[in-house]
Amino acid sequence: MSVDPALLPSDEDERLEAVLRYNVLDSPPDGAFDRVTALAARHFDVPIAIVTIVDTDRIWFKSRHGLEVDEIGRDPGLRASAILHDDPWIVEQADRDPRTLANPLVAGEFGLRFYAGAPLTTHDGHNLGTLCVIDREPREMSDEDSDTLRDLAAIVMDELELRLAARTVVDREQTLRTFAERTARALQASLLPPELPALAAADLGAFYEPARDAEVAGDFYDVFPVGAEGFALVVGDVSGKGPPAAAVTALVRHTIRTASMTTDDPAAVLRTVNDAMFLGQTEGDLAHYCTVHLTFVTPLAGALVLRSAAAGHPPGLVLRAGSETLQELPAFGPPVGWYKDPSFASTEVTLDAGDVLVLHTDGLTEARQADGSLLGEAGIGDVLRRCQGKSSPAIAEAVQAMLHEPGVDVRDDTAVLVVQAR
Amino acid sequence: MSEENAAHAPVFRVEVRQEDATVRAILYGELDMVGTGALETTLGGVRTGTCVLDMRHLTFLDSAGIHVLMRLDTRSRAEGWDLAITGATGAVARVLALCRVGDRIPITDGSPGTA
């Protein structure tokens, strides 16, 4: 069904764009519009009042009072004519009016005799549809009536404008939020090594689980080459969440990488990280703290020599081959970002074949078990003893599985790195 | 609540006593993210003199607890009052040692006759 081009408004393409923009076609019934049609029917004392939206080939009713149909084809519509005019289009005796007497709605079963339609005109001059009142008996319409109809149509248009404006604000907010989330995620993703590097001298395993809430996580880990054969292991935990915390993670991680190029003393690297955080800031300015555990690993005759320093971070844990007792690497220091001249100390230990080092964040040790007790280092010790002889990835998997056991409540991000000599 | 019961109650509680120019804040239970707000609010009015955090009855301290100590330390230096920690034992003492809190905030063992 196509409409005679002579009956189309001159701005039909832009008009249809406007119709789409207001996003009103096929929308659910709406009390605000229903109140206007009910009011119009009451005021003009007619059985039928409709808010129509004129689509390409149909006339759809946003609100209909006294009618059961939701839409009609554009061809026989009187409303299609109403949108050609900027003033109300009125037919007082439709069966005598040459403009309408042949229209099927007039000539046929419907028996339309009176029609008055005021266009719904957008602020930029497009007629989306009409507010019209209809009767099966002829009626007269005074200038005052015509003005009233025009005003009611303007009220309908105001409602459409308000809804469009509200939706625009909501959409814009949503766009901004989505952008912010995507940026944060991209930033955080860039901060995780996509996979552990394959190393000749060491067997590495790891896992990383953000806490259940959707925000960007605060834990991080890193593995990168140092010198000819060595590598660095980093585990850290930034306070807070979201993009500002992710920015601190980036600063800490990249400063560690850069500083590690010119010193093999992990305590010196942590002092540099702390200095970097305070560049241009005074104590008390920083909104975020960060704990870090840094270990330089140097392969030596089948063993791994480890030099570690830590900034307020849970100590690295070593289970020696054949031993039942977990050892802590004694590396102490304050979190970075607290004050300007902290002391860090380095500690050195050698891993022989079969010895396992586990680095972790406090999300692991502070997980609550079913009986209410903390998992703690005791829990890690249990897993390591059970997994003696297994590969680092297998050990990491076993630790992760422990966190997923029924009744275990993990409250925080968790990162774990497992290291053994090959 | 008797002192014995207090030591085993997990919920955080702080009791404040004024001793001349010193405010003694006695911490009970576990200091984690839930309790830190209460502690900061309680000590929000301290502006002069010395504030002693008495940890004899504290059973747990995590990173959120350490952050509150860090903020109190920074504020005390900016506002010109003194902060001290006393009586920490067990797991709490371990966390304080790990973060070398004693380098920055004086820590004593809380025996009679000391701060």
Interface residues (C-beta under 8 A of the other chain):
Chain A: D237 S239 E283 G284 Y289 T291 A310 G312 H313 P314 P315 F332 G333 P334 P335 W338 Y339 P342 S343 D362 E366
Chain B: D62 S63 I66 H67 M70 D73 T74 R75 R77 A78 A97 L98 C99 R100 V101 D103 R104
